[in-house]
Amino acid sequence: MEYIQNVIEYYDELYPVTEAQKTFYENIKKTYPKPVKFLQIGCGTGALEHILAQDGSDVTGLEVSKELISAANLRKRTQLTAIRFFQLSTLDMTRFLGKGFYNVISCLNNRIIFIHDRILLKKFFFDSKSLLSKNGTLILALYNFHRAKQTPVTALPVRSSIRVKMLSTVKQSTGDVMYLNQNIETGNGKILKVMNNEEIYPLTKEEIIEFAKEANFSDFKFYGSFAADEFTDASETIVCVLR
């Protein structure tokens, strides 16, 4: 994130852990013996990770942003939980993390689209598979880019809180490349830049299946949200559960 300092103060407001998300993960937990081992890729400030750890689950969070990982570690100190946070990219995760260790790996809030290269995306699926235990689960949550590919410029769903709202647009370029622009608008009308023409990869359901199959995933479930509603081409978001 180019201007991450502009979003740190508002991050937990703009990316809250919803009740639907809590229920979704509770149901996932029931399929594994305790303690369930979670790896959260792009963990942000660590809000979901602390909720997952409340029952003694083993939780590791990865984040590339120094500012966000600092916020996550500050939360860890104030809440006295045994969660591990590392400043680490997906490119290096198999070098430092235990293969076959994690029951559940998650990459939420559109973070996977910043792997903006097909080869590196394929590596992400292979690496995730290698880190997962037998019958482990990979969870992805992102915008339904099938919709964005229909128009030159697409407005993504607005994220908002009492104090601010985040406005995001993607615009098409050549091939599969798209660029993300993102701003925060404060209550007094001030505009704070978050992303400026950040290159992303508009990953679709069909490509997720393609890459996941190549990495030896064999079970695919797709929902329109964490409420586990049916996914359709018209859905704004997509939540993928891959095993």
Secondary structure by P-SEA (a helix, b strand, c coil): ccccccccccccccccccaaaaaaaaaaaaaccccbbbbbcccccaaaaaaaaccccbbbbbbccaaaaaaaaaaaaaaccbbbbbbccccccccccccccccbbbbccccccccccaaaaaaaaaaaaaacccbbbbbbbbccaaaaaacccccccccccccbbbbbbbbbccccbbbbbbbbbcccbbbbbcccbbbbbbccaaaaaaaaaaacccbbbbbcccccccccccccbbbbbcc
